[in-house]
Amino acid sequence: MPLTLPEKIEGPAAWIGADMQSKQDVWLYHLSPTEIADIEAAARHYLSLGRDIGEIRQEDFPLRVFDAHLAALKQTLINGHGFEVLRGLPIEQYTQEMCAAIFCGIGAHLGSARSQNADGHILGHVRNIGADPNDPNSRIYQTAARQTFHTDSADIVGLMCLREAKEGGDSLLVSAESIYNRMRAERPDLLKLLFDPIATDRRGEVPEGMEPFMTIPPLIWHEGKLTVFYQRQYIDSAQRFPEAMRLTPAHIEALDMFDDLANDPSLHLTMRLAPGDLQFVYNHAQLHDRTGFTDWPDPAERRHLFRLWLSPTGDRPLPEVFKQRYGSIEIGNRGGIITSKTRLHAPLD
C-alpha cells in the first residue's frame, strides 16, 4: 500500500453514471454510411485472403476513413473516460464470419488480441451454455445469472452484440476512480484494506508453475494512476484453498462497501447493447457487469455476444505483481490466459 493516497482523483475517468446517462453523445458513436462501407470493404479484403480470423492484424484490415476515429478511440480508452459504444452496423446482412472479421479487424486497430481461456480462443463467445453459476470452476459469462462488477484479464475488453436476450442482459459500467473517491471521503480506513494482496481464484485455468489463485490487490496506486483488479465471486471462492490469505471481517466490510458503491444507481451507467453494437471498455479504470437475463426458447435466437481482449501500445505501466495475472507486463503484449495447452485461434461458434 502506498504511504499516501490522494484525497480525490480528478479527470475524465472519474465519471459519475448519472451524468453519463444524460450525455450519451459522449460515449455513443453512430457510424456513418461511409464508415460502414469502409469497414465492410476491409472485412471482405481480409476474408479474401483465406486466413484464420485469429491471425488478423491492423495492416490486414485496411481502413481509409474509419481509422482516424479508431485512433481517437484508443486515446479515449487509455487517457479519457474509458469506454465507447459504436452503433449502426447492419449485422442482419452479415454472415457470422463477416461479423467476426469486422470485430477482430476493428480490434486489431486498437491493440493485439489476447487468449481468453486455456484453449487459446482469441474470439470469445458470451452466451448461456447452462453452466452452474455456483460451481467454483464455472465461468460466470457462460450462464444467464447476474454477474458482479469485475475486471477481466486484459487492458481493453470489447463486446459485439449479435443477438439480444428476450429480457434483461443489460450492460453496466462503473468508474473505479469514482468508487475510490467515495470510499476515501467516507471510509478511508476500509479503502486502505483494498490495497492489500487478496487471493482471487483462477477457476481452474492455472498457468504452469503458478498457484490456483492470484494475490493481486483489488486496488493499486502505481506511477500516479489507480489500477483496479476485481472479481468478488472469485475472491470469495479462493477461500476454498487453505493456503490462501484468510479474509478478515474488516476486509469483508471493505469489499462489501466496494460492491455497494459499484451497485449504486447514481454511480454506475446502464446500457442495453443492440445487435450490431460494439462496446470497448478500458479494463484498468472501469469495472463492468451484466444483469441476469431470460433467453429465447429457440437456441438459434438466444443471446450471443463476441468478446475480445486487447493489449494496446502506449498504455500505462503495470506493477510487477500483475505478472501473476499476465505472465508478461510488457506494454502492448500482455494479458490473456496462457497455459501449456494454449493454441491461439478464433472459433466462429
Order of alpha helices (4+ residues) and beta strands (2+ residues): alpha-alpha-beta-alpha-alpha-beta-alpha-beta-beta-beta-beta-beta-alpha-alpha-beta-beta-beta-beta-alpha-alpha-beta-beta-beta-beta-beta-alpha
